[in-house]
Amino acid sequence: MAPVVEAVRTAAAIAIDGKLTEAAWASATAATDFTQMDPTEGEPASEETRVRILYDERYIYVGARLSDKGVINARLGRRDSDLPDSDWFAISLDAYHDHQTSARFAVNPAGVVGDRIVVGSLGFGGDASWDPVWEVETVVDSGGWTVEMRIPLSQLRFGRDDVQTWGIQIDRRIGRKNEFVVLAYTPRNERPGVARYAHLEGISGVRPPRQQIEFLPYGLGKADYTAARQNASAGFANPYRDGSLNTGGVGMDIKYRPTSNVTIDAAVNPDFGQVEVDPAVINLSAFETRFQEKRPFFVEGSELFRFGGGGGGRRWRRWRWWRRWRRWPRWRPDVHTVFTTRGSQPAGLGARRRRLFRRADRSDDSRRRQTHHAHGKRLVGGHDRGRDTARVRDGDGHRAHGAPRGS
């Protein structure tokens, strides 16, 4: 039988400071029956863990007292970092109680957070790029450490029933012992996952936010002041560069939730400028560096398109484009070319098309041509896969004096 955790409604304000000093915490029954998965499967946890759940009409509050008689392992890292030798505390909520997906919120004693959408088994599937808005504070003291979380209901998906039961899993890692304990224990010879979670009861009178809309605008600008390359034999100045190049862009992500189970995402002029900086990578190989897609519009709900459970040597299908850094389409100007240009950074529509769809137009060998007039000569410009070329002819179509032979 699955364990049961009771959530208690509170009208008191909860200050998220990691100290659990509010009287409301004493009104909730603590979950204390934790079982080891490692190193001794099935044995009780070696350290006491007490977790309480509160809620109101806007938030879920989680308070945990993690007793420890030894040294607390706290490691610093990025959000969603894998720090296996650190202590961790995590809670997973299956708010729809559909036994299929859950939202996982984790923190270590140093305040490093991790969050993800879990699909199926805890160790497989899910989307670690999901970054909801929530608050957490931790405090380390002589008796162990404490955790205080505030999770907005707006970040969760749940039904409209007046009285609800959610799925819940609580786990803790004690780094120095390499010990991993869980509230809802499933033996290793049985299939684990969201379907085997404990039950969170006592939630009533909450309603999912209706018609919530979120805007995430961004803007960027760039100025490039580099001396333009000239060719004296051409007889005319570089038509593509004059020594200065100013570019800019604006865009926006829009998220609209007409109901609790329908989310509409839209993106206007999506760009890398709206997401966090990628980790530094030194690539000395002959292969491109590929970074994980983090733009919200492209990762929202991506776990729905992942198939397979990760076992049997199978890998999940990734139904999204990975970002490539950064190889321009393979193209070389012909021998008659005087000037060429290409953006120092993908910023135009064609470049953005390469960003979003990589090389979807790879087989398109068409060339767009346009005519400019400069000093009585006709400048023939061509555009081929992100680069422009310029050649010069006189008004009768003959090669102008000083232009390369064969133009």
Buried (B, 14 or more C-beta within 10 A) or exposed (E): EEBBBBBBBBEEEBEBEBBBEBEBBEEBBBBEEBBBBEEEEEEEBBBBBBBBBBBBEEBBBBBBBBEBEEEBBBBEBEEBBEBEEBBBBBBBBBBBBEBBBBBBBBBBBBEBBBBBBBBBBBEBBBBBBBBBEBEBBBBBEEEBBBBBBBBBBBBBBBBEEEEBBBBBBBBBBBBEBEBBBBBBBBEEEEEBBBBBBBBBBBBEEBEBBEEEEEEEEBEBEEEEEEEBEEBEEBBBBBBBBEEEBEBEBEBBBBBBBEEBEEBEBEBEEBBBEBBEEEEEEEEEEEEEBEBEBBBBBBBBEBBEEBEEBBEEEEEBEEEBBEBBEEEEBEEEBEEBBBBBBBBEEBBEEBBBBBBBEEBEBEEEEEEEEEEEEEEEBBBBBBBBBBBBBBBBBBEEEEBBEEBBEEB
